Amino acid sequence: MRHAWQTQWEVAVTMVVEVLHPRTGAVVSRARVDALPFTLGRALDNALVLDDPHFKARGMVLKDERGMVLILARQRGIAPDMPAYELLEEWLKVRPSDDLFDTAVEVLRVGFTVLPPEEREERIKDVVRACRDVAEASGALGRLLGLGDGVSQIEEAMLDRLARMLGSAD
């Protein structure tokens, strides 16, 4: 459903993945990424099939941040037919206020205080790990190209801050 205030224009971005020969730098194969997730590896059902024994059959999967948020929600039992899922999709279209984020972090922090220390630390790590998965989703191409883990310095600082706000001992 499109709201009246949303623009009628859509922006299309085309991405191309090129596999280069390690010694010569020549393009060995090339594939246009039309949609995410995008898979590459040796198996024939990948979007880009690589004839290289150094790659797994099911290699990299490039996902966008939005897709990763929805995957994480489903892994936590939030099904697409649930009101919570619909609300999450709306929040992915229109970012909620900072107050909502601050309140959510505070609710988690207080909830974690009643847990035994080891369980509390594990729950905090799970939340931060899920946030890292989202941050890494947009940087998957950078990882593929050997340009780091895909998490920017700003995102890394935010993950550290989140862990501290939740009360992590690490």
C-alpha positions in Angstrom: 0.0 0.0 0.0 1.5 3.4 -1.0 0.7 6.4 1.1 -0.2 9.7 -0.4 3.0 11.3 0.9 5.3 8.7 -0.7 6.8 9.6 -4.0 5.7 8.0 -7.2 9.3 7.6 -8.4 11.3 4.5 -8.0 15.1 4.4 -8.2 16.7 1.4 -9.8 20.3 0.4 -9.0 22.0 -2.1 -11.1 25.0 -4.0 -9.6 27.3 -6.3 -11.5 29.5 -8.9 -9.9 32.7 -9.7 -11.7 35.1 -12.6 -10.9 38.7 -11.7 -11.7 41.5 -14.1 -12.5 43.8 -14.0 -9.4 47.0 -13.5 -11.4 46.0 -11.6 -14.5 43.1 -9.6 -13.2 41.1 -10.5 -16.3 37.3 -10.9 -15.9 36.6 -14.6 -15.7 32.9 -14.3 -15.3 30.3 -11.6 -14.9 26.7 -11.5 -13.6 24.2 -8.8 -13.2 22.5 -8.6 -9.8 18.8 -8.0 -10.5 17.5 -8.8 -7.0 18.7 -9.7 -3.6 19.5 -12.2 -2.2 22.0 -13.1 -4.9 23.9 -16.4 -4.6 27.3 -17.5 -6.0 29.2 -20.7 -5.7 30.0 -23.9 -7.6 26.5 -25.4 -7.5 24.5 -25.1 -10.7 21.5 -23.4 -9.0 23.5 -20.3 -7.9 22.9 -17.1 -9.8 26.6 -17.0 -10.6 28.2 -20.4 -11.0 32.0 -20.4 -10.3 34.3 -23.0 -11.7 36.8 -22.7 -8.9 37.6 -25.3 -6.2 38.4 -22.6 -3.7 34.6 -21.7 -3.5 32.0 -23.7 -1.7 29.1 -25.2 -3.7 26.8 -22.8 -1.9 29.1 -19.8 -1.5 28.2 -16.2 -0.8 24.7 -14.9 -0.5 24.3 -11.1 -1.0 21.3 -9.8 1.0 20.1 -6.3 1.7 19.6 -5.0 5.2 15.8 -5.0 4.8 15.8 -8.6 3.8 18.1 -9.5 6.7 15.8 -7.8 9.2 12.8 -9.8 7.9 14.8 -13.1 7.9 15.8 -12.4 11.6 12.2 -11.7 12.4 11.0 -15.0 10.9 13.8 -16.9 12.7 12.4 -15.5 16.0 8.9 -16.7 15.2 7.4 -13.5 13.7 5.4 -14.8 10.7 4.5 -12.7 7.7 0.8 -13.0 8.5 1.3 -11.5 12.0 0.5 -7.9 12.9 4.1 -7.6 14.4 5.5 -8.5 10.9 3.3 -5.9 9.2 4.4 -3.3 11.7 8.1 -4.2 11.1 7.6 -3.9 7.4 6.1 -0.4 7.9 9.0 0.6 10.1 11.4 -0.6 7.3 9.6 1.8 4.9 9.3 4.7 7.4 11.9 4.9 10.1 10.5 5.1 13.6 11.6 7.9 15.9 14.8 7.8 17.9 12.5 7.7 21.0 11.1 4.4 19.9 14.6 2.9 19.6 15.7 4.4 22.9 12.6 2.9 24.6 13.1 -0.5 23.0 16.8 -0.6 24.2 15.7 0.4 27.7 13.0 -2.3 27.8 15.6 -4.9 26.7 18.1 -3.6 29.3 15.6 -3.8 32.2 14.4 -7.2 31.0 17.9 -8.5 30.9 18.6 -7.4 34.5 16.4 -10.2 36.0 18.4 -12.9 34.2 21.4 -14.7 35.7 24.7 -13.0 34.6 25.7 -15.7 32.1 22.3 -15.8 30.4 22.1 -12.0 30.4 25.4 -11.7 28.7 24.4 -14.4 26.1 21.1 -12.5 25.4 22.9 -9.2 24.9 25.4 -10.9 22.6 22.4 -12.4 20.6 20.9 -8.9 20.1 24.2 -7.3 19.1 24.9 -10.3 16.8 21.6 -9.8 15.0 22.3 -6.1 14.6 25.7 -7.0 13.2 24.1 -9.4 10.7 21.9 -6.5 9.5 25.0 -4.2 9.2 26.9 -6.8 7.4 24.1 -7.5 4.9 24.7 -4.2 3.1 28.4 -4.8 3.0 28.3 -8.4 1.6 29.9 -7.3 -1.6 32.8 -5.7 0.2 33.4 -8.9 2.1 33.3 -10.9 -1.1 35.9 -8.6 -2.6 38.1 -8.9 0.5 37.5 -5.3 1.6 36.6 -6.1 5.2 33.6 -7.5 7.1 31.2 -5.1 5.5 30.5 -3.2 8.8 31.4 0.5 8.6 33.3 2.2 11.5 30.1 4.1 12.4 28.1 0.9 12.5 30.9 -0.7 14.6 30.7 2.2 17.1 26.9 1.9 17.2 27.2 -1.9 17.9 29.6 -1.2 20.7 27.4 1.5 22.1 24.3 -0.8 22.0 26.2 -3.5 23.9 27.2 -1.0 26.6 23.6 0.4 26.8 22.2 -3.1 27.3 24.7 -3.7 30.1 27.3 -6.0 28.5 30.3 -6.8 30.6 32.4 -7.1 27.5 
